[in-house]
């Protein structure tokens, strides 16, 4: 059932991508196009995208008549592919995919933060895992190889417990899968542990299939690394700053709304995640997940560089990364004129 739902998300993404095509030429010419497409994931740390959509906040920062579409993504790879193809003008993605694609030659800019925190290491209840040392010979899951949550977990295990995954000849078996399925995989016994983005860690807790092994503050970069960053192409940032400024201003409005109206933001997040994934979340799950996340549009390039270096040391990257030019905070420091 969950596999079917994920396919539905991907199919919806493709439909929305078609709606957003044909806009790249007008965007690059320096004028705001009639249609703009913003992307995000159905995760709690992407709530700014959900709030912006549901409260129509970009209507306050774009010229009258501009239509803003939204495209939903199951993972960072598909998001970055859509950005490179010009199917979206920008949106929220994990820092791992953004940095990996930048170091591989993609011309992108991180123009704002989205949130920090929200990564939790969970252990299956009957997997005989009481401490991180018990992960020897166990199978853990992450959304993708080298994704943000994978790097956070493997950095911690390598630096603190001298353990690595089988990808580099280590003691832990690594598999990948969609976070919304982790609870069912715990129930079936297919995996022993998971590095999980919220709200799916709180789902596992509430359903009783697993327990917290390492909470957010103790995961590598747990409270300082952006859980989501807002990215766009360098082409748009350089050639159409008015468009990018309007996008950033809308994102800032969404972030401010979350922090000023947390209960309404929670309701929006719960409804939107259910709409996109078909999986409803209880109020207690959302509350628990919320407590592990800080919503902010600020972004620290130094933390991203440290994280990228960890990715290289774990052999997710072939070359030692230099993120100079990735982060562009100039749009956070400016503001378009009010309509």
Buried (B, 14 or more C-beta within 10 A) or exposed (E): EBEEBBEEBBEEBEEBBEBBEEBBEBBBEEEBBEBBBBBBBBBBBBBBBBBBBBBEBBBBBBEEEBBBBBBBBBBBBBBBBBBBEBBBBBBBBBBBBBBBBBBEEBBBBBBBBBBBBBBBBBBBBEBEBEEBEBBEEBBBBBBBEBBBBBBBBBBBBBEEBEBBBEBEEBBBBBBEBBBBBBBEBBBEEBBBBBBBBBBBBBBBBBBEBBBBBBBBEBBBBBBBBBBBBBBBBBBBBBBBBEBBBBBBBBBBBBBBBBEEBBEBBBBBBBBBBEEBBBBEBBEEBBBBBBEBBBBBBEBBBEBBBBBBBBBBBBEBBEEEBEBEEBBBBBBBEEEBEEE
